[in-house]
Amino acid sequence: MTAGRGRPRGMRMRAFSAKAYLHSAGLGKTIRHYGRGDAIFTQGERCEHVMYLQAGGVKLSVSSKSGKEAVVAMLGRGDFFGEGCLAGQTFRVGSATALTPSTILLVGKKEMVGLLRHQHAISDRFIAHMLARNIRIEEDLIDQLFNSSEKRLARTILLLARYGKNHRASRVVPRISHGTLAAMVGTTRSRVNFFMNKFRKLGFIEYNGGLRVHHALLSVVRHDSPSDR
């Protein structure tokens, strides 16, 4: 005897789990592993997948024709990226590079569109991510327009340490070059060196393999500092 659509009586269809989906391979999706410095995709490459960062860290950047690089985002575990294919992007407008050993789920465009239409758990999570990304972009613009390079650097480090998520007194950031920080902040490497030394002497950060960021660094962001762009 069966009930519903041919299922044995008493059996229930397993509920869709966004977490389980985003951490498993299967039809229309693939899990790939990248080492530190590996290219995940490059500017100009065909845009065919949405990606979900299961573990590790990723840098998103854009390069000019002259070879100058601008870092546009640093991503951590739980972030989506490469979603431009859903909006009609045929080729990648930037590059993605693994900052640390990373595990990434690649979901095909067709598969992702179907999920967003039919699985509320995924669509809610994806929309929440995109709204948070939009807020972050607006804050970055305000930061560039009105804050000193010292305050911009402090904010960037705090964002890399993911302050505001499961608050802790200190957090460790994977090793990142001062050149990359300078590209993110919009200043020179020498200014980054100067302020990083200042933050270390004040006890706001420590170098011990990685970069340990202390809660006290928030004081730089919360207080006005002389303009030093």
C-alpha positions as a printed Julia matrix, in Angstrom:
229×3 Matrix{Float64}:
  0.0    0.0     0.0
  1.35   3.43   -0.89
  0.39   6.97    0.0
  0.88  10.29   -1.82
  3.12   9.93   -4.85
  4.0    6.3    -4.54
  5.84   6.59   -1.18
  5.26   3.74    1.3
  2.69   4.64    3.94
  4.28   6.34    6.93
  7.38   7.54    5.04
  8.0   11.28    4.79
 10.0   13.18    2.19
 13.25  14.38    3.74
 13.21  18.13    4.36
 15.66  20.17    2.26
 18.71  21.26    4.25
 20.6   24.28    2.93
 23.6   23.43    5.14
 23.77  19.84    3.88
 23.39  20.99    0.27
 26.15  23.59    0.53
 28.58  21.06    2.01
 28.15  18.16   -0.4
 28.86  17.38   -4.05
 26.22  16.06   -6.44
 24.33  16.67   -9.65
 25.02  20.19  -10.92
 27.64  20.96   -8.25
 31.28  20.15   -7.55
 33.61  20.58   -4.58
 37.13  21.75   -5.36
 40.17  22.35   -3.18
 42.67  25.18   -3.71
 46.05  25.89   -2.2
 47.27  29.26   -0.97
 47.74  31.58   -3.96
 45.83  29.37   -6.42
 43.61  31.08   -8.99
 39.95  30.11   -8.58
 38.95  32.07  -11.66
 40.58  34.84  -13.67
 39.36  38.06  -15.22
 37.93  37.4   -18.69
 37.18  33.73  -18.02
 33.73  32.38  -18.88
 31.22  32.9   -16.06
 29.34  29.62  -15.54
 29.18  28.92  -11.78
 28.13  30.47   -8.5
 30.58  29.59   -5.74
 30.21  28.99   -2.02
 33.23  29.15    0.27
 33.05  26.14    2.6
 36.42  26.81    4.24
 39.39  29.14    3.79
 39.7   32.67    2.45
 39.39  34.27   -0.98
 40.53  37.59   -2.47
 38.47  39.22   -5.23
 40.39  41.66   -7.4
 40.23  43.59  -10.67
 43.2   44.44  -12.91
 43.54  47.36  -15.3
 45.05  47.05  -18.8
 48.28  48.48  -17.39
 48.42  45.67  -14.83
 47.43  47.67  -11.74
 45.39  45.55   -9.32
 42.56  46.72   -7.05
 41.33  44.43   -4.28
 37.54  44.68   -4.11
 36.67  42.1    -1.42
 38.08  39.58    1.01
 35.79  36.62    1.63
 35.56  34.05    4.39
 33.76  30.83    5.22
 30.06  30.94    4.37
 30.3   33.57    1.62
 28.93  33.25   -1.91
 30.79  34.75   -4.87
 30.85  34.59   -8.65
 27.12  35.31   -8.75
 27.47  37.61  -11.79
 26.46  34.72  -14.07
 22.94  34.95  -12.62
 22.67  38.55  -13.87
 23.73  37.85  -17.43
 27.49  38.14  -17.04
 29.18  36.04  -19.72
 32.77  36.62  -18.63
 34.32  37.27  -15.23
 34.93  40.98  -14.61
 37.53  40.2   -11.95
 39.67  37.43  -10.5
 39.38  35.25   -7.4
 42.45  33.94   -5.58
 42.73  31.63   -2.56
 44.36  33.44    0.36
 44.63  30.22    2.37
 43.96  26.55    1.55
 40.28  26.71    0.58
 37.39  24.38   -0.12
 34.81  25.73   -2.55
 31.48  24.45   -3.84
 30.82  25.26   -7.51
 27.12  25.32   -8.42
 26.15  25.49  -12.09
 24.11  28.49  -13.21
 21.07  26.38  -14.17
 21.17  24.47  -10.9
 21.44  27.7    -8.87
 18.53  29.35  -10.67
 16.38  26.3    -9.88
 17.38  26.4    -6.21
 16.56  30.09   -5.88
 13.13  29.49   -7.4
 12.15  26.4    -5.46
 14.19  26.14   -2.23
 13.41  28.94    0.2
 16.19  27.91    2.59
 18.79  28.59   -0.12
 17.11  31.68   -1.57
 16.74  33.28    1.89
 20.4   32.63    2.66
 21.54  33.92   -0.72
 19.42  37.08   -0.49
 20.71  37.76    3.04
 24.26  37.42    1.7
 23.62  39.82   -1.2
 22.01  42.42    1.09
 24.96  42.21    3.46
 27.35  42.58    0.49
 25.45  45.68   -0.7
 25.63  47.25    2.76
 29.35  46.5     2.87
 29.9   48.18   -0.52
 28.07  51.31    0.66
 30.16  51.38    3.85
 33.36  50.93    1.82
 32.43  53.93   -0.34
 31.75  56.11    2.7
 35.01  54.89    4.23
 37.0   55.89    1.14
 35.32  59.29    0.87
 35.49  60.48    4.46
 37.96  58.51    6.59
 41.72  58.77    7.0
 43.99  55.98    5.74
 44.67  54.97    9.36
 40.97  54.48   10.08
 40.42  52.72    6.73
 43.23  50.29    7.52
 41.84  49.56   11.0
 38.38  48.92    9.56
 39.8   46.64    6.86
 41.69  44.56    9.44
 38.59  44.27   11.61
 36.54  43.14    8.62
 39.17  40.54    7.76
 38.96  39.33   11.36
 35.16  39.19   10.88
 34.37  41.24   13.98
 30.66  41.41   14.64
 30.25  37.66   14.05
 30.42  35.56   17.23
 32.31  38.24   19.17
 35.63  37.29   20.74
 38.29  39.36   22.52
 40.8   38.58   19.74
 40.88  36.85   16.37
 43.58  35.54   14.07
 43.67  36.68   10.44
 45.48  34.51    7.85
 48.79  35.98    6.73
 48.23  38.84    4.29
 50.83  41.08    2.66
 51.07  44.81    3.32
 50.85  45.3    -0.43
 47.43  43.62   -0.48
 46.29  45.7     2.48
 47.46  48.85    0.7
 45.43  47.88   -2.39
 42.35  47.33   -0.25
 42.7   50.54    1.73
 43.69  52.76   -1.18
 47.01  53.96    0.17
 50.71  53.16   -0.14
 52.59  50.17    1.26
 54.77  52.54    3.32
 51.72  54.04    5.03
 50.41  50.56    5.8
 53.81  49.63    7.29
 53.76  52.78    9.43
 50.25  52.21   10.82
 50.71  48.46   11.32
 53.79  49.19   13.45
 51.79  51.8    15.35
 48.91  49.34   15.98
 51.41  46.7    17.16
 53.13  49.09   19.6
 49.73  50.09   21.01
 48.84  46.43   21.56
 45.98  46.43   19.05
 47.54  43.64   16.95
 50.21  40.95   17.29
 52.3   39.04   14.77
 52.64  35.36   15.61
 52.57  33.32   12.42
 49.27  34.96   11.53
 47.96  38.36   12.52
 46.15  38.42   15.86
 43.64  41.26   16.07
 42.47  42.53   19.47
 39.15  44.17   20.24
 40.97  47.38   21.22
 41.59  48.12   17.51
 37.93  49.2    17.37
 38.97  52.38   19.2
 40.72  53.6    16.02
 37.49  53.25   14.02
 35.28  54.8    16.69
 37.33  57.95   17.2
 38.11  60.7    14.73
 41.68  60.9    13.56
 43.48  63.64   11.61
 42.98  63.36    7.86
 45.86  61.42    6.31
 44.75  60.1     2.97
